Amino acid sequence: MELNKAIIDCMRQLRRRLRDEQRLDIHLDQPDAVAAMLAACLHSADDATQALGRQLASLTDAEPAPRPAPPTTPADRVRIYRGQRVYA
């Protein structure tokens, strides 16, 4: 894969965010650096990190895996107590 300035800049920003958020140490010279960054973006709760992951995927023509749906619980097992959800 050919790396240009836009891809490298995006990877640098994403690398910093992932290091701060998830304590991941991904080096830009790793052969699977793009795939590792995209996989880590799926596990991020930060919208800015996810947006950078989508940008990197579009720049590299890589397909990001779909984000898994949050687990659902039956409605009869969820109560609201003092404004908070309580699972029975």
Stockholm file with secondary structure:
# STOCKHOLM 1.0

chainA/1-88         MELNKAIIDCMRQLRRRLRDEQRLDIHLDQPDAVAAMLAACLHSADDATQALGRQLASLTDAEPAPRPAPPTTPADRVRIYRGQRVYA
#=GR chainA/1-88 SS CCCCHHHHHHHHHHHHHHHHHHCCCCCTTSTTHHHHHHHHHHTCCCHHHHHHHHHHHHHHTCCCCCCCCCCCCCGGGEEEETTEEEEC
#=GC SS_cons        CCCCHHHHHHHHHHHHHHHHHHCCCCCTTSTTHHHHHHHHHHTCCCHHHHHHHHHHHHHHTCCCCCCCCCCCCCGGGEEEETTEEEEC
//
